[in-house]
Amino acid sequence: MKKFQLALLMGLAFLLTACGSSSAEKETAATADENTTDAMTVYLVRHGKTWFNTMNQVQGYSDSPLTEIGEKQAKAVGEGMKDVTFTSAFSSDLARQRNTAKLILAENSGKAPELTELVGFREKNFGSFEGQSNDAMNIAVAEDLELDYPTDSDELWAFLKEQLGEEELADHIAKVDPEQEAETYEEIKARAATVMDEMITQAEKNGGGNILIVSSGGIIPIIMEVIAPGEYNGEKISNCSVTTLTYKDGKYTIEAIGDTTFADQVEQ
């Protein structure tokens, strides 16, 4: 009898252990499932060409409308990505970004999501240089550094980018801004980090999937540096170029930078 009771107790203990292990395994598997999400694809687009772009004027927090070419560029991007099902779409409150995004979404073959405006996607704030010629700002930086600079506008900009890089250039613009209103690199970087977190939070609520962001050429490289340090190496971010990112389990991968396949279809 005692042997029978002992055997019965041992059997019960085995069953309880097995059930506990099974529950623990299920809990571990559930946790793993929660931590593993489907990848999201982010299409980060620079706005179309504007009047300030055409006139070589500084255009940060200031705004100017898209040109006819800029509108055509946006429509070309929309046509090129018409079969991409977007679950979320973002821009800042700047009209050039907002209107580019709307033109892209208008070409989509599916139901376009509502456009969400996040101020953090604005271009850099260039302070009192805004509205002036780019040359005036760039020469002020070059002279402050006592550099022997080229006088051609495009060559001057390329020269400064090569000499300084994103961080030093932003900080020197802030330094020589007479009104001391221009953003420093750290200020822009902090803003970029915050807005990308806001964007992902909202996109996850919308179910992940494909995300459209329209922003500006100055801040897009800094966004890339925030999310994938060291991956951006000075590639040109032209009007309506597409930079493609994937996001999975808290990590970004840069798939393409500044792709102008769609925008190049527009005659300049």
Backbone torsions as a table, in degrees:
resi	resn	phi	psi	omega
1	MET	NA	-44.5	179.5
2	LYS	-63.2	-37.8	178.8
3	LYS	-63.4	-38.5	179.6
4	PHE	-64.5	-44.1	179.7
5	GLN	-63.2	-40.1	-180.0
6	LEU	-64.0	-42.7	179.6
7	ALA	-64.0	-40.5	179.2
8	LEU	-62.7	-43.3	178.7
9	LEU	-63.1	-41.0	-179.8
10	MET	-65.7	-38.2	178.2
11	GLY	-64.7	-43.0	178.3
12	LEU	-62.5	-41.9	179.6
13	ALA	-61.4	-40.7	179.2
14	PHE	-62.7	-44.4	179.7
15	LEU	-62.4	-42.1	179.2
16	LEU	-63.7	-41.1	179.0
17	THR	-63.8	-43.5	-179.7
18	ALA	-62.9	-42.6	179.2
19	CYS	-64.4	-40.7	179.4
20	GLY	-63.3	-42.7	180.0
21	SER	-64.6	-41.8	179.8
22	SER	-62.0	-41.8	179.2
23	SER	-64.1	-42.4	-179.8
24	ALA	-63.8	-40.2	179.6
25	GLU	-64.8	-42.0	178.8
26	LYS	-63.6	-40.2	-180.0
27	GLU	-64.8	-41.7	178.8
28	THR	-63.5	-43.3	179.4
29	ALA	-63.3	-40.8	179.4
30	ALA	-63.7	-41.4	178.7
31	THR	-63.1	-42.0	179.3
32	ALA	-62.1	-40.9	178.9
33	ASP	-62.6	-38.9	-179.6
34	GLU	-65.4	-34.2	-176.1
35	ASN	-85.3	-8.3	-179.5
36	THR	-113.1	109.2	-177.9
37	THR	-113.9	162.2	175.8
38	ASP	-67.4	147.8	179.7
39	ALA	-68.6	143.2	173.0
40	MET	-105.1	145.1	177.7
41	THR	-111.0	127.6	-178.0
42	VAL	-111.8	123.4	175.5
43	TYR	-103.5	104.5	-175.5
44	LEU	-98.7	109.1	-170.9
45	VAL	-112.4	136.5	170.5
46	ARG	-80.4	146.3	179.4
47	HIS	-60.5	163.0	177.2
48	GLY	-69.8	169.8	-177.6
49	LYS	-62.8	138.1	-178.1
50	THR	-117.0	174.4	177.0
51	TRP	-65.5	-39.1	177.6
52	PHE	-64.0	-38.1	175.6
53	ASN	-59.7	-43.5	-178.1
54	THR	-65.3	-37.8	-176.4
55	MET	-91.4	6.6	179.0
56	ASN	58.3	43.8	178.9
57	GLN	-106.7	148.8	179.2
58	VAL	-67.2	130.6	-172.7
59	GLN	-139.1	90.7	179.4
60	GLY	-107.7	-102.5	174.0
61	TYR	-70.5	-21.5	175.7
62	SER	-69.2	165.7	-175.4
63	ASP	-135.2	156.3	169.5
64	SER	-151.7	153.7	-173.6
65	PRO	-72.3	159.8	173.3
66	LEU	-67.0	143.4	171.9
67	THR	-80.0	175.3	176.1
68	GLU	-60.1	-39.5	177.6
69	ILE	-64.6	-41.7	179.3
70	GLY	-60.0	-39.9	177.8
71	GLU	-66.1	-41.0	178.8
72	LYS	-65.3	-37.9	177.5
73	GLN	-60.8	-45.8	-179.3
74	ALA	-62.6	-42.4	178.6
75	LYS	-65.0	-35.6	179.0
76	ALA	-65.9	-39.8	176.2
77	VAL	-64.6	-43.1	178.5
78	GLY	-61.0	-42.4	178.3
79	GLU	-64.5	-41.8	-179.5
80	GLY	-65.8	-28.4	-179.4
81	MET	-112.3	25.3	-173.9
82	LYS	-63.3	-26.3	-178.2
83	ASP	-93.6	3.2	174.9
84	VAL	-81.6	123.3	179.0
85	THR	-85.6	104.7	180.0
86	PHE	-85.8	131.3	175.5
87	THR	-98.3	-20.3	179.2
88	SER	-144.1	150.3	177.1
89	ALA	-144.1	137.0	-175.4
90	PHE	-136.9	150.2	167.3
91	SER	-152.8	-178.6	170.1
92	SER	-91.1	-167.5	178.0
93	ASP	-88.5	3.3	177.2
94	LEU	-73.5	133.6	-173.6
95	ALA	-61.4	-36.3	-177.5
96	ARG	-65.0	-33.0	177.2
97	GLN	-77.2	-48.1	-179.0
98	ARG	-56.6	-48.4	-176.5
99	ASN	-68.8	-34.8	174.9
100	THR	-62.0	-45.6	179.8
101	ALA	-61.3	-44.0	-178.5
102	LYS	-64.7	-38.6	178.5
103	LEU	-66.7	-37.4	177.1
104	ILE	-64.9	-48.1	-177.2
105	LEU	-66.7	-30.2	-179.0
106	ALA	-64.9	-23.6	-179.7
107	GLU	-87.7	-6.9	-173.8
108	ASN	-70.9	140.6	-177.7
109	SER	-78.1	-15.5	179.2
110	GLY	-102.0	-168.0	177.6
111	LYS	-82.6	116.7	-176.4
112	ALA	-75.2	140.5	176.5
113	PRO	-73.5	162.0	175.8
114	GLU	-68.7	137.7	-179.8
115	LEU	-77.5	127.2	177.6
116	THR	-104.0	128.3	179.7
117	GLU	-98.2	121.1	175.9
118	LEU	-117.8	118.1	-174.5
119	VAL	-57.2	-29.1	-178.2
120	GLY	-60.9	-19.4	179.2
121	PHE	-83.4	3.9	175.4
122	ARG	-59.1	158.8	172.6
123	GLU	-65.2	169.3	173.4
124	LYS	-55.5	150.1	172.5
125	ASN	-90.9	114.6	-177.6
126	PHE	-95.6	12.3	174.7
127	GLY	61.3	-136.3	-174.6
128	SER	-74.2	-4.5	175.7
129	PHE	-78.1	-16.0	-175.6
130	GLU	-62.1	135.0	-177.8
131	GLY	89.0	-19.7	176.5
132	GLN	-80.7	175.2	177.3
133	SER	-72.5	147.4	175.6
134	ASN	-59.7	-34.1	-179.2
135	ASP	-60.4	-41.5	-178.6
136	ALA	-60.2	-43.7	179.5
137	MET	-67.7	-45.5	-176.6
138	ASN	-67.5	-37.4	177.6
139	ILE	-66.3	-38.0	178.1
140	ALA	-60.0	-39.7	178.0
141	VAL	-68.0	-47.6	-177.6
142	ALA	-62.1	-40.6	-179.3
143	GLU	-70.9	-35.5	177.0
144	ASP	-62.7	-34.0	179.1
145	LEU	-88.7	-1.8	-179.7
146	GLU	56.9	45.6	179.7
147	LEU	-94.3	148.3	174.2
148	ASP	-88.4	95.3	-168.0
149	TYR	-103.3	153.9	174.5
150	PRO	-74.8	154.7	-176.5
151	THR	-93.8	-21.3	177.7
152	ASP	-64.8	137.0	-173.9
153	SER	-57.2	-52.7	-178.0
154	ASP	-65.0	-40.9	179.9
155	GLU	-66.0	-37.4	179.8
156	LEU	-63.6	-45.9	-179.9
157	TRP	-63.0	-45.7	179.5
158	ALA	-63.1	-38.0	179.2
159	PHE	-62.5	-46.0	-179.5
160	LEU	-65.6	-40.6	178.9
161	LYS	-62.5	-38.2	-179.7
162	GLU	-71.5	-39.1	-177.2
163	GLN	-73.5	-36.1	-167.5
164	LEU	-112.5	-38.3	-172.3
165	GLY	81.5	170.8	-173.4
166	GLU	-60.6	-46.8	-174.0
167	GLU	-66.8	-51.3	-177.9
168	GLU	-64.8	-37.7	-178.8
169	LEU	-64.0	-47.4	179.2
170	ALA	-60.5	-43.4	-178.0
171	ASP	-67.4	-34.9	179.1
172	HIS	-73.5	-34.5	174.7
173	ILE	-62.2	-43.6	177.4
174	ALA	-62.6	-37.0	-178.2
175	LYS	-66.7	-42.1	-174.5
176	VAL	-91.4	-3.0	176.7
177	ASP	-63.8	117.4	-176.8
178	PRO	-56.3	-34.9	-178.1
179	GLU	-91.7	-4.5	179.2
180	GLN	55.9	41.8	179.5
181	GLU	-107.4	-16.3	-177.5
182	ALA	-67.1	145.7	-180.0
183	GLU	-73.5	144.1	171.0
184	THR	-82.6	168.0	179.7
185	TYR	-60.3	-44.0	-178.3
186	GLU	-64.2	-35.6	177.4
187	GLU	-65.9	-42.3	179.0
188	ILE	-67.4	-42.4	-178.7
189	LYS	-62.8	-42.3	178.7
190	ALA	-63.6	-40.5	178.0
191	ARG	-64.4	-41.6	179.6
192	ALA	-63.8	-41.9	179.6
193	ALA	-63.2	-43.2	-179.0
194	THR	-64.2	-45.4	-175.9
195	VAL	-70.4	-32.2	177.5
196	MET	-68.5	-35.1	174.7
197	ASP	-65.4	-43.2	178.1
198	GLU	-61.3	-42.5	-178.6
199	MET	-62.9	-47.4	-178.8
200	ILE	-63.7	-40.6	178.7
201	THR	-58.6	-45.8	-179.6
202	GLN	-70.0	-39.5	-179.3
203	ALA	-64.6	-38.5	177.8
204	GLU	-63.8	-38.7	176.9
205	LYS	-63.1	-29.6	179.9
206	ASN	-86.0	2.1	176.6
207	GLY	99.7	9.9	178.0
208	GLY	76.6	-131.4	177.2
209	GLY	75.4	-139.9	-176.9
210	ASN	-100.0	134.3	-173.6
211	ILE	-123.8	131.8	173.8
212	LEU	-103.4	129.6	172.2
213	ILE	-127.3	129.6	172.0
214	VAL	-113.2	121.9	-178.9
215	SER	-135.8	-147.3	-173.3
216	SER	-130.8	159.4	-171.8
217	GLY	-65.1	-25.5	-179.8
218	GLY	-80.5	-35.4	-175.3
219	ILE	-91.5	-21.2	-179.9
220	ILE	-58.2	-44.1	176.1
221	PRO	-60.5	-34.5	-180.0
222	ILE	-72.9	-35.7	173.6
223	ILE	-58.4	-44.4	179.5
224	MET	-63.1	-39.4	179.1
225	GLU	-65.5	-34.7	178.4
226	VAL	-66.9	-46.7	-172.5
227	ILE	-86.5	-25.5	-178.6
228	ALA	-146.8	75.0	-174.5
229	PRO	-52.2	132.6	175.6
230	GLY	86.1	-5.1	-176.8
231	GLU	-84.5	-26.4	178.0
232	TYR	-88.2	128.0	-176.5
233	ASN	-127.3	42.4	174.4
234	GLY	86.3	11.0	178.6
235	GLU	-59.4	145.5	-177.7
236	LYS	-72.3	135.5	176.0
237	ILE	-109.7	88.5	-176.6
238	SER	-79.5	166.9	176.4
239	ASN	-56.9	129.8	179.5
240	CYS	61.6	22.1	170.2
241	SER	-73.9	154.9	-177.0
242	VAL	-117.0	122.1	173.6
243	THR	-106.7	124.5	-173.0
244	THR	-108.2	130.1	-179.3
245	LEU	-125.8	152.8	167.6
246	THR	-119.2	147.4	-179.2
247	TYR	-130.2	123.3	179.5
248	LYS	-149.3	129.5	177.1
249	ASP	51.9	42.9	175.1
250	GLY	81.8	6.1	-177.4
251	LYS	-125.7	137.4	177.3
252	TYR	-98.6	145.9	170.2
253	THR	-127.1	132.0	178.2
254	ILE	-89.1	119.2	-177.0
255	GLU	-94.0	-35.6	-180.0
256	ALA	-155.3	145.9	-179.0
257	ILE	-123.5	125.2	171.7
258	GLY	61.9	37.2	-178.9
259	ASP	-71.1	123.1	-177.9
260	THR	-109.3	21.2	-178.1
261	THR	-51.6	-44.8	-177.4
262	PHE	-78.9	-46.7	-177.3
263	ALA	-63.4	-30.2	-178.4
264	ASP	-69.2	-11.5	178.3
265	GLN	-74.6	-13.5	-179.2
266	VAL	-90.1	128.9	177.8
267	GLU	-72.3	131.2	-178.8
268	GLN	-84.1	NA	NA
